[in-house]
Amino acid sequence: MTEDYRIEARRWAWPADLCDLLAEVETATIGHFEHLGFVGCQVRPVFPSRAIGNAITVAAPGRDGVVIYKAIDLLAPGDILVISRVDHDDIACVGGGVAAAARARGAVGIVVDGPCTDALEIAESGFPVWCRGVSSKTTNRAFRIGGSINVPIACGGTAVLPGYAVLADDDGVFVAEPDHMRQLAAVALARQKRSRHLRPHLEAGKSIFDYKTPETP
């Protein structure tokens, strides 16, 4: 069978200030008021991690390892590789080599709704990877099935478009169109500020229903 790789060009510009805006935002805070955009809870960080960046999407079938490295060649600083395992299998397409190559291109993380391999090596490298467990069954560049890059995908049950903003931390992975992410960030930061004021009240053993929000000067 002749392999077919569909590779779409980057046609978007990453807002330079969005990373700074999201620096203190927690995915769990967004989870209080937003219902779309959360990658499935089974996708977890290999080690405690946080990453903010621009989605480069990959639809990766079967044991084809070529499509992953084709995507890596397109990475730019600040990108996050978001990979859909379209066969929902137990094949690891991300390992120590892929993580090292992505990091060398300036990527800030990888999210895959399948397993990784070389988990200890990835953890020791400090390069953030979110995945669905660990597997010793891996992709191979000898298998050329095909795949797609920079196309709409479903990762962990949520839609991810190329150029989406990605916010990933210890509690999960959240994605959204950049302008929408900006709006959500403003709401989340305000909510987190209120939560910081509330915490001493709760730690004192007082009821949340007795709490009075401080007046804003």
Backbone as CSV, one residue per row, in Angstrom:
resi,resn,N_x,N_y,N_z,CA_x,CA_y,CA_z,C_x,C_y,C_z
1,MET,0.837,-1.191,0.000,0.000,0.000,0.000,0.874,1.245,0.000
2,THR,0.539,2.204,-0.817,1.293,3.453,-0.877,0.874,4.351,0.285
3,GLU,1.867,4.828,1.032,1.553,5.667,2.175,1.089,7.048,1.712
4,ASP,0.272,7.687,2.539,-0.264,9.000,2.199,-0.146,9.901,3.418
5,TYR,0.660,10.934,3.308,0.825,11.890,4.401,0.225,13.227,3.984
6,ARG,-0.783,13.649,4.711,-1.432,14.933,4.460,-0.835,15.950,5.419
7,ILE,-0.143,16.925,4.883,0.535,17.921,5.716,0.078,19.310,5.300
8,GLU,-0.632,19.966,6.203,-1.126,21.316,5.947,-0.140,22.344,6.505
9,ALA,0.022,23.442,5.796,0.952,24.494,6.223,0.394,25.252,7.414
10,ARG,1.282,25.846,8.183,0.887,26.712,9.292,0.315,28.005,8.707
11,ARG,-0.929,28.312,9.077,-1.585,29.505,8.536,-2.090,30.424,9.648
12,TRP,-1.460,30.379,10.773,-1.904,31.184,11.891,-0.691,31.787,12.595
13,ALA,-0.944,32.835,13.350,0.102,33.470,14.139,-0.224,33.298,15.620
14,TRP,0.737,32.872,16.390,0.538,32.651,17.821,0.619,33.981,18.553
15,PRO,-0.420,34.364,19.331,-0.385,35.634,20.074,0.741,35.621,21.104
16,ALA,1.674,36.525,20.960,2.880,36.493,21.786,2.590,36.693,23.268
17,ASP,1.522,37.399,23.610,1.248,37.704,25.011,0.402,36.646,25.713
18,LEU,-0.082,35.653,24.973,-1.013,34.703,25.568,-0.344,33.829,26.623
19,CYS,0.896,33.458,26.416,1.607,32.651,27.407,1.711,33.391,28.732
20,ASP,2.028,34.684,28.669,2.123,35.467,29.900,0.778,35.540,30.609
21,LEU,-0.302,35.699,29.848,-1.631,35.783,30.433,-2.010,34.483,31.130
22,LEU,-1.595,33.350,30.560,-1.967,32.046,31.089,-1.017,31.529,32.166
23,ALA,0.017,32.283,32.460,1.083,31.790,33.330,0.576,31.294,34.678
24,GLU,-0.445,31.951,35.246,-0.940,31.578,36.569,-2.291,30.864,36.523
25,VAL,-2.808,30.617,35.332,-4.132,29.998,35.207,-4.025,28.485,35.411
26,GLU,-4.969,27.921,36.154,-5.005,26.491,36.404,-6.134,25.852,35.592
27,THR,-5.871,24.678,35.024,-6.919,24.010,34.254,-8.139,23.704,35.126
28,ALA,-7.906,23.374,36.393,-9.018,23.043,37.278,-9.902,24.254,37.547
29,THR,-9.331,25.455,37.486,-10.152,26.655,37.654,-11.076,26.817,36.455
30,ILE,-10.543,26.620,35.259,-11.382,26.691,34.062,-12.479,25.632,34.138
31,GLY,-12.161,24.494,34.747,-13.132,23.422,34.880,-14.341,23.769,35.729
32,HIS,-14.254,24.847,36.508,-15.392,25.272,37.317,-16.506,25.903,36.468
33,PHE,-16.130,26.439,35.295,-17.145,27.190,34.551,-17.181,26.883,33.056
34,GLU,-16.291,26.046,32.552,-16.282,25.694,31.133,-16.487,24.194,30.998
35,HIS,-17.209,23.756,29.966,-17.480,22.333,29.814,-16.855,21.716,28.567
36,LEU,-16.378,22.519,27.648,-15.749,22.007,26.434,-14.240,22.256,26.478
37,GLY,-13.499,21.437,25.721,-12.077,21.696,25.543,-11.152,20.896,26.436
38,PHE,-11.702,20.003,27.268,-10.862,19.227,28.174,-10.495,17.877,27.550
39,VAL,-9.196,17.650,27.379,-8.723,16.349,26.930,-9.025,15.341,28.031
40,GLY,-9.417,14.128,27.660,-9.884,13.130,28.614,-8.973,12.958,29.817
41,CYS,-9.591,12.709,30.981,-8.845,12.659,32.234,-7.860,11.502,32.290
42,GLN,-7.954,10.546,31.363,-6.996,9.446,31.340,-5.644,9.882,30.781
43,VAL,-5.584,11.050,30.161,-4.324,11.590,29.640,-3.656,12.380,30.763
44,ARG,-2.554,11.845,31.287,-1.910,12.372,32.477,-0.454,12.723,32.202
45,PRO,0.140,13.629,32.978,1.560,13.945,32.792,2.440,12.783,33.248
46,VAL,3.521,12.562,32.547,4.475,11.528,32.927,5.086,11.863,34.286
47,PHE,5.322,13.127,34.523,5.811,13.637,35.803,5.150,14.992,36.009
48,PRO,5.121,15.544,37.235,4.458,16.830,37.453,4.970,17.879,36.472
49,SER,4.058,18.443,35.686,4.457,19.300,34.572,3.459,20.423,34.345
50,ARG,3.925,21.413,33.618,3.071,22.509,33.177,3.613,23.004,31.844
51,ALA,2.723,23.263,30.900,3.138,23.773,29.597,2.022,24.616,29.005
52,ILE,2.417,25.657,28.303,1.484,26.546,27.609,2.037,26.742,26.211
53,GLY,1.210,26.507,25.184,1.735,26.680,23.845,0.693,26.544,22.765
54,ASN,1.199,26.449,21.562,0.420,26.449,20.335,0.340,25.040,19.770
55,ALA,-0.866,24.590,19.448,-1.060,23.200,19.022,-0.621,22.951,17.588
56,ILE,0.275,22.004,17.432,0.569,21.375,16.146,-0.071,19.996,16.222
57,THR,-1.060,19.745,15.381,-1.855,18.526,15.516,-1.355,17.413,14.599
58,VAL,-1.508,16.190,15.083,-1.097,15.011,14.316,-2.154,13.921,14.466
59,ALA,-2.584,13.353,13.357,-3.405,12.147,13.364,-2.484,10.995,13.000
60,ALA,-2.219,10.132,13.979,-1.194,9.095,13.814,-1.819,7.707,13.874
61,PRO,-1.841,6.986,12.765,-2.424,5.642,12.750,-1.382,4.546,12.978
62,GLY,-1.822,3.476,13.585,-1.028,2.257,13.673,0.388,2.434,14.165
63,ARG,1.312,1.710,13.557,2.704,1.699,14.002,3.587,2.629,13.182
64,ASP,2.967,3.533,12.419,3.739,4.458,11.582,4.472,5.475,12.458
65,GLY,5.801,5.409,12.467,6.603,6.387,13.203,7.052,7.544,12.354
66,VAL,6.835,7.460,11.052,7.295,8.511,10.144,6.513,9.799,10.356
67,VAL,5.181,9.681,10.510,4.354,10.879,10.602,4.741,11.735,11.807
68,ILE,5.183,11.101,12.902,5.582,11.855,14.091,6.815,12.703,13.792
69,TYR,7.796,12.112,13.126,9.019,12.861,12.830,8.797,13.903,11.736
70,LYS,7.844,13.669,10.847,7.492,14.715,9.887,6.896,15.922,10.615
71,ALA,6.110,15.655,11.649,5.541,16.740,12.441,6.618,17.470,13.226
72,ILE,7.564,16.728,13.775,8.655,17.350,14.529,9.434,18.327,13.654
73,ASP,9.634,17.974,12.375,10.359,18.866,11.469,9.636,20.190,11.232
74,LEU,8.338,20.251,11.576,7.554,21.472,11.389,7.451,22.302,12.663
75,LEU,7.965,21.784,13.774,7.814,22.471,15.052,8.612,23.766,15.091
76,ALA,8.054,24.735,15.824,8.709,26.012,16.075,8.691,26.261,17.578
77,PRO,9.537,27.165,18.064,9.546,27.453,19.503,8.159,27.841,20.013
78,GLY,7.776,27.235,21.142,6.478,27.512,21.733,5.376,26.567,21.318
79,ASP,5.665,25.636,20.416,4.650,24.681,19.966,4.479,23.536,20.964
80,ILE,3.273,22.969,20.954,2.995,21.731,21.669,2.462,20.730,20.651
81,LEU,3.087,19.581,20.583,2.655,18.532,19.666,1.462,17.813,20.290
82,VAL,0.312,17.861,19.615,-0.902,17.210,20.106,-1.235,16.073,19.146
83,ILE,-1.177,14.846,19.646,-1.259,13.661,18.792,-2.517,12.859,19.095
84,SER,-3.275,12.563,18.047,-4.418,11.669,18.148,-4.017,10.286,17.664
85,ARG,-4.169,9.290,18.528,-3.956,7.914,18.119,-5.273,7.435,17.508
86,VAL,-5.385,7.551,16.218,-6.674,7.345,15.559,-7.165,5.904,15.653
87,ASP,-6.277,4.950,15.914,-6.683,3.559,16.059,-6.985,3.188,17.510
88,HIS,-6.768,4.131,18.436,-7.036,3.882,19.857,-6.374,2.585,20.320
89,ASP,-5.116,2.430,19.955,-4.418,1.188,20.271,-3.464,1.379,21.447
90,ASP,-2.639,0.362,21.698,-1.678,0.430,22.801,-0.257,0.621,22.287
91,ILE,-0.137,1.249,21.117,1.171,1.497,20.521,1.692,2.855,20.983
92,ALA,2.908,2.884,21.502,3.527,4.133,21.950,4.217,4.812,20.773
93,CYS,3.788,6.018,20.460,4.434,6.781,19.373,5.337,7.881,19.921
94,VAL,5.412,8.006,21.240,6.266,9.000,21.884,7.176,8.294,22.873
95,GLY,8.476,8.529,22.728,9.469,7.982,23.639,10.573,8.993,23.871
96,GLY,11.673,8.537,24.394,12.769,9.443,24.697,13.311,10.167,23.476
97,GLY,13.409,9.461,22.346,13.925,10.085,21.129,13.012,11.154,20.592
98,VAL,11.700,10.879,20.553,10.730,11.861,20.075,10.732,13.081,20.985
99,ALA,10.759,12.855,22.301,10.769,13.978,23.241,12.015,14.838,23.057
100,ALA,13.166,14.197,22.875,14.411,14.949,22.687,14.382,15.756,21.395
101,ALA,13.861,15.144,20.332,13.798,15.834,19.044,12.845,17.024,19.102
102,ALA,11.704,16.836,19.765,10.740,17.933,19.894,11.331,19.080,20.708
103,ARG,11.999,18.736,21.782,12.617,19.764,22.617,13.663,20.544,21.831
104,ALA,14.458,19.855,21.031,15.501,20.514,20.254,14.929,21.501,19.249
105,ARG,13.697,21.289,18.816,13.047,22.197,17.877,12.368,23.368,18.579
106,GLY,12.398,23.382,19.912,11.803,24.485,20.653,10.413,24.215,21.176
107,ALA,9.903,22.984,20.978,8.583,22.653,21.512,8.610,22.697,23.031
108,VAL,7.435,22.922,23.631,7.359,23.022,25.090,6.630,21.830,25.704
109,GLY,6.153,20.911,24.875,5.481,19.749,25.415,4.859,18.892,24.335
110,ILE,4.399,17.708,24.740,3.690,16.778,23.866,2.472,16.259,24.621
111,VAL,1.347,16.193,23.913,0.125,15.588,24.445,-0.293,14.491,23.473
112,VAL,-0.501,13.278,23.981,-0.910,12.173,23.114,-1.966,11.353,23.840
113,ASP,-3.032,10.994,23.133,-4.074,10.185,23.760,-3.809,8.692,23.587
114,GLY,-2.557,8.352,23.699,-2.091,6.969,23.691,-0.935,6.872,24.661
115,PRO,-0.335,5.692,24.783,0.758,5.531,25.734,2.072,6.108,25.218
116,CYS,2.989,6.297,26.150,4.365,6.641,25.787,5.240,5.450,26.138
117,THR,6.493,5.529,25.767,7.491,4.578,26.222,8.680,5.387,26.734
118,ASP,9.657,4.723,27.358,10.814,5.422,27.939,10.367,6.449,28.979
119,ALA,9.427,6.069,29.821,8.865,7.024,30.784,9.932,7.600,31.710
120,LEU,10.830,6.772,32.206,11.878,7.261,33.099,12.792,8.243,32.378
121,GLU,13.154,7.924,31.144,14.012,8.831,30.362,13.322,10.164,30.139
122,ILE,12.032,10.139,29.836,11.284,11.382,29.636,11.253,12.183,30.930
123,ALA,11.004,11.522,32.042,10.963,12.226,33.323,12.312,12.844,33.656
124,GLU,13.372,12.098,33.433,14.705,12.614,33.733,15.088,13.769,32.820
125,SER,14.524,13.795,31.607,14.842,14.880,30.675,14.176,16.193,31.073
126,GLY,13.071,16.099,31.828,12.347,17.300,32.220,11.460,17.865,31.131
127,PHE,11.309,17.137,30.022,10.465,17.627,28.930,9.036,17.143,29.167
128,PRO,8.062,18.055,29.259,6.697,17.660,29.629,6.004,16.813,28.556
129,VAL,5.469,15.688,28.993,4.687,14.808,28.126,3.442,14.363,28.890
130,TRP,2.287,14.505,28.239,1.031,13.987,28.772,0.615,12.808,27.888
131,CYS,0.235,11.687,28.507,-0.073,10.496,27.727,-1.044,9.610,28.500
132,ARG,-1.428,8.517,27.875,-2.362,7.568,28.475,-1.615,6.279,28.818
133,GLY,-0.801,6.349,29.870,-0.089,5.170,30.321,1.232,4.938,29.598
134,VAL,1.759,3.749,29.789,3.074,3.378,29.253,2.956,2.044,28.523
135,SER,3.691,1.911,27.416,3.684,0.667,26.654,5.064,0.403,26.075
136,SER,5.425,-0.858,26.010,6.689,-1.236,25.366,6.498,-1.544,23.883
137,LYS,5.250,-1.546,23.405,4.970,-1.713,21.974,5.059,-0.338,21.321
138,THR,5.890,-0.194,20.320,6.186,1.133,19.793,6.009,1.222,18.276
139,THR,5.961,2.475,17.819,5.954,2.728,16.379,7.345,2.490,15.808
140,ASN,7.409,2.481,14.485,8.671,2.224,13.813,8.632,2.950,12.476
141,ARG,9.738,3.574,12.082,9.757,4.312,10.820,9.702,3.398,9.601
142,ALA,9.843,2.091,9.836,9.716,1.148,8.721,8.263,0.951,8.313
143,PHE,7.354,1.280,9.218,5.924,1.152,8.924,5.418,2.481,8.378
144,ARG,5.149,2.535,7.096,4.699,3.777,6.461,3.239,3.630,6.056
145,ILE,2.382,3.904,7.013,0.945,3.783,6.777,0.367,5.096,6.262
146,GLY,0.882,6.190,6.785,0.367,7.516,6.449,-0.066,8.239,7.709
147,GLY,-0.692,9.376,7.527,-1.132,10.182,8.653,-1.318,11.620,8.217
148,SER,-1.773,12.450,9.141,-2.072,13.851,8.811,-1.492,14.781,9.860
149,ILE,-1.075,15.966,9.411,-0.474,16.978,10.286,-1.151,18.323,10.025
150,ASN,-1.416,19.040,11.112,-2.079,20.346,11.046,-3.468,20.261,10.413
151,VAL,-4.211,19.262,10.890,-5.623,19.104,10.522,-6.421,18.998,11.822
152,PRO,-7.727,19.223,11.783,-8.535,19.025,12.991,-8.465,17.565,13.445
153,ILE,-8.279,17.367,14.738,-8.214,16.019,15.293,-9.097,15.937,16.538
154,ALA,-9.272,14.718,17.019,-9.884,14.487,18.328,-8.816,13.853,19.202
155,CYS,-8.488,14.510,20.293,-7.477,14.001,21.219,-8.124,13.865,22.592
156,GLY,-8.159,12.645,23.094,-8.788,12.428,24.379,-10.248,12.816,24.402
157,GLY,-10.916,12.662,23.254,-12.342,12.938,23.181,-12.718,14.384,22.966
158,THR,-11.735,15.259,22.745,-12.065,16.666,22.492,-11.459,17.116,21.179
159,ALA,-12.119,18.065,20.530,-11.634,18.578,19.247,-10.449,19.503,19.463
160,VAL,-9.426,19.319,18.654,-8.251,20.192,18.694,-7.943,20.619,17.271
161,LEU,-7.938,21.903,17.029,-7.594,22.437,15.719,-6.170,22.956,15.742
162,PRO,-5.467,22.883,14.618,-4.118,23.452,14.583,-4.170,24.935,14.927
163,GLY,-3.252,25.362,15.785,-3.234,26.751,16.215,-4.011,27.010,17.483
164,TYR,-4.697,26.003,18.018,-5.387,26.165,19.297,-4.358,26.444,20.395
165,ALA,-4.801,27.169,21.399,-3.979,27.363,22.592,-4.125,26.136,23.483
166,VAL,-3.009,25.684,24.035,-2.996,24.518,24.910,-2.491,24.939,26.282
167,LEU,-3.267,24.606,27.305,-2.869,24.825,28.700,-2.874,23.458,29.367
168,ALA,-1.705,22.999,29.802,-1.583,21.665,30.391,-0.856,21.765,31.723
169,ASP,-1.399,21.104,32.728,-0.760,21.094,34.041,-0.997,19.748,34.709
170,ASP,-0.745,19.683,36.022,-0.861,18.412,36.724,-2.288,17.876,36.753
171,ASP,-3.273,18.744,36.567,-4.668,18.336,36.659,-5.281,17.961,35.314
172,GLY,-4.586,18.242,34.214,-5.136,17.871,32.916,-4.676,18.780,31.797
173,VAL,-5.355,18.641,30.667,-5.027,19.399,29.459,-6.299,20.068,28.954
174,PHE,-6.202,21.378,28.706,-7.340,22.131,28.198,-6.904,22.851,26.922
175,VAL,-7.785,22.845,25.901,-7.480,23.494,24.634,-8.631,24.406,24.240
176,ALA,-8.295,25.490,23.538,-9.324,26.411,23.061,-8.733,27.304,21.980
177,GLU,-9.617,27.855,21.178,-9.198,28.867,20.196,-8.567,30.020,20.971
178,PRO,-7.479,30.616,20.486,-6.737,31.599,21.277,-7.565,32.750,21.837
179,ASP,-8.459,33.334,21.060,-9.267,34.444,21.584,-10.188,33.973,22.704
180,HIS,-10.743,32.775,22.553,-11.598,32.244,23.606,-10.779,31.919,24.853
181,MET,-9.573,31.382,24.661,-8.693,31.094,25.793,-8.376,32.384,26.549
182,ARG,-8.203,33.468,25.832,-7.922,34.755,26.467,-9.095,35.178,27.368
183,GLN,-10.311,35.000,26.887,-11.488,35.351,27.685,-11.594,34.460,28.919
184,LEU,-11.359,33.171,28.733,-11.422,32.241,29.856,-10.347,32.536,30.897
185,ALA,-9.178,32.940,30.428,-8.089,33.250,31.354,-8.462,34.392,32.282
186,ALA,-9.113,35.423,31.738,-9.516,36.563,32.562,-10.490,36.135,33.651
187,VAL,-11.441,35.288,33.291,-12.408,34.790,34.275,-11.710,33.920,35.318
188,ALA,-10.812,33.056,34.859,-10.120,32.147,35.769,-9.247,32.897,36.763
189,LEU,-8.540,33.904,36.299,-7.674,34.660,37.198,-8.479,35.385,38.269
190,ALA,-9.629,35.924,37.892,-10.495,36.580,38.872,-11.005,35.560,39.887
191,ARG,-11.347,34.390,39.408,-11.851,33.345,40.305,-10.766,32.875,41.255
192,GLN,-9.552,32.718,40.752,-8.446,32.292,41.600,-8.125,33.337,42.660
193,LYS,-8.270,34.594,42.315,-8.054,35.666,43.299,-9.080,35.568,44.424
194,ARG,-10.342,35.329,44.066,-11.381,35.171,45.088,-11.095,33.941,45.956
195,SER,-10.606,32.878,45.324,-10.311,31.651,46.062,-9.208,31.877,47.090
196,ARG,-8.205,32.679,46.734,-7.125,32.967,47.684,-7.648,33.727,48.904
197,HIS,-8.615,34.615,48.685,-9.223,35.336,49.805,-10.077,34.399,50.664
198,LEU,-10.725,33.432,50.012,-11.626,32.528,50.711,-10.891,31.504,51.565
199,ARG,-9.721,31.058,51.126,-9.048,29.940,51.778,-8.823,30.150,53.281
200,PRO,-8.317,31.311,53.756,-8.139,31.481,55.202,-9.449,31.344,55.980
201,HIS,-10.552,31.773,55.369,-11.867,31.648,55.994,-12.207,30.178,56.213
202,LEU,-11.975,29.345,55.204,-12.260,27.917,55.324,-11.294,27.235,56.286
203,GLU,-10.026,27.628,56.232,-9.030,27.023,57.105,-9.281,27.348,58.569
204,ALA,-10.039,28.410,58.819,-10.406,28.770,60.191,-11.625,27.987,60.675
205,GLY,-12.136,27.086,59.821,-13.261,26.264,60.209,-14.613,26.933,60.033
206,LYS,-14.650,28.028,59.289,-15.896,28.760,59.096,-16.646,28.238,57.871
207,SER,-17.950,28.444,57.862,-18.782,27.986,56.750,-18.581,28.866,55.525
208,ILE,-18.565,28.217,54.377,-18.440,28.978,53.137,-19.641,29.900,52.937
209,PHE,-20.779,29.535,53.536,-21.993,30.335,53.363,-21.970,31.612,54.199
210,ASP,-21.009,31.717,55.124,-20.855,32.922,55.933,-19.812,33.870,55.367
211,TYR,-19.185,33.456,54.247,-18.089,34.255,53.701,-18.618,35.468,52.957
212,LYS,-17.980,36.608,53.202,-18.323,37.852,52.505,-17.163,38.217,51.587
213,THR,-17.466,38.373,50.317,-16.442,38.745,49.338,-15.918,40.129,49.641
214,PRO,-14.583,40.292,49.729,-14.033,41.629,49.975,-14.461,42.600,48.889
215,GLU,-14.769,43.809,49.290,-15.156,44.814,48.306,-13.938,45.280,47.540
216,THR,-14.140,45.449,46.235,-13.055,45.949,45.390,-13.001,47.456,45.483
217,PRO,-11.832,48.025,45.829,-11.757,49.496,45.942,-12.092,50.173,44.621
